[in-house]
Amino acid sequence: MLGVVSLCADATYEGARSVTGAFLGSLGATGTVVGLVAGVGELIGYSLRLATGYLSDRLRKYWGITTLGYFVNTAVVPLMALAGRWEVAAGLMIAERTGKAIRTPPRDVLLSHAASRVGRGFGFGLHEAMDQIGATIGPLMVAAMLGGQYGYRGAFAVLAIPAIIGLVVLLVGQRIYPNPSEFEANTQDLKGEALPKIYWVYLVAIALVAAGYADFPLIAFHLQQKSIESVERIPLLYAVAMGVDAIAALFFGRWFDRIGLLSLAIGVVISSLFAPLVFFGNSSLVLLGMVLWGIGMGAQESLMKAAVAGMVPPERRGSAFGIFNTGYGLAWFLGSAFMGILYDRSLTVLVIFSVAIQLIAIPILIIVNKQLHRP
């Protein structure tokens, strides 16, 4: 049920995010404004997760905070159809990111309880797969509305449909499963108030992986600047990567339940090869590179949080997920910014940095896996 909620939510806000930059431009915003709004939204989105994770642990209102976050996250999107000024649209965009920050840590706690019954790897993997299905459906809905000459306002308005469906399923799920922690009441043997040392070591490894993972906008910029792909084909490459992401999430999720974090280490090795392919290759090699990029995203999104759920006691998971999401997002931001600087100076150095810093994480992941499975 949480997977269905995420599918609908992603269809809503990813559909909007596929055109918000162009929409702001149509309302008179400059490129600087677009970049600033996007940056502020992501900054708020990741930093606020620290507070909401801690708050959800203190109040034990995981369902309530999750519901509030999803409502803000999705309800503001159809309201963009009414925005007549870029300032209003920008405010709604930032509000959408704020809603996502509010609901993510407590939602992950709820998901960790449910996933304990089916295998945490598979549970988080299924959630990620459905998430990416929504991320594909939303932009297609927007494209259909734009192609039908309904304009941006019609595109934002139609996104009210998945938003409403997702909120209804969320409320139904809350009524059916008011106390999801009962799913693992007799299986959890972790105790204590502080986050364990192994958690922080694991966070370092994940930060390294995130820092070396080139964001798609940089890849798209490269493909356009070097005329490797047409403007029309670049979004299709992203769609391919999202499809691979969904399939990989299920596969690596099942694998995680059998061999632990070794599955993530293998995923990192495979995905680290995307950089030379997309930045040095021709059109065919770029396609292969995006497949590897999608495999990496699927492995990361399905396994990273599944591992966290097994490291910390239930009463500390909200804080743990909040810190984890913030650290991951900050490392991704810093790595992306640094690779953007490297792009203007040396593609070779950029590729070396991307591959090397991800591979450095491998031995750390292996050490963490041994510690988690130590008798």
WOGIPE-V292228 format. One record per run of one state. SS is the DSSP state (a for helix, b for strand, c for the rest). FROM is the first residue (numbers start at 0). TO is the last residue. If there is no record, write none. Layout:
BEGIN
ss:from:to
SS:FROM:TO
SS:FROM:TO
END
This chain:
BEGIN
ss:from:to
c:0:0
a:1:16
c:17:18
a:19:25
c:26:29
a:30:58
c:59:60
a:61:81
c:82:84
a:85:114
c:115:118
a:119:146
c:147:149
a:150:157
c:158:158
a:159:175
c:176:178
a:179:183
c:184:195
a:196:210
c:211:214
a:215:224
c:225:229
a:230:258
c:259:260
a:261:270
c:271:272
a:273:279
c:280:281
a:282:308
c:309:312
a:313:342
c:343:345
a:346:371
c:372:374
END
